[in-house]
Amino acid sequence: MSEPTASRPHRRPLAVSRSEAARRLGVGIGTLDRLIRDGRLFVVRAGDRVLVPVAALDALLDPFLNAQEPGSNPGSASEPCTNAESTLPGLGTEPRAGTVAS
């Protein structure tokens, strides 16, 4: 017999749904789909489900998390992040199709 669920240690999931991945990144589903379509975010298809490996989320964010100075927290209320280079790839740094860059 297997152990009861309550006594098993909490494990981090290996993959999450698109909606959960969007929530974790703080973006909408459309933005997440754009990251997937542009090849910036790896996904796994399981039947009709699209799953985003947690490792792929980590890999997407890793360059931004490692670029921060130790001890700094640019997302804190006392020190807002104003560095345009810290935006996710494809999310606001280049003009959208059909628009003119100023």
Secondary structure as UniProt FT lines:
FT   HELIX           5..7
FT   STRAND          15..17
FT   HELIX           18..25
FT   HELIX           29..37
FT   TURN            38..39
FT   STRAND          44..46
FT   TURN            47..48
FT   STRAND          49..53
FT   HELIX           54..67
FT   TURN            70..71
FT   TURN            74..75
FT   TURN            77..78
FT   HELIX           84..86
FT   TURN            89..90
FT   TURN            97..98
//
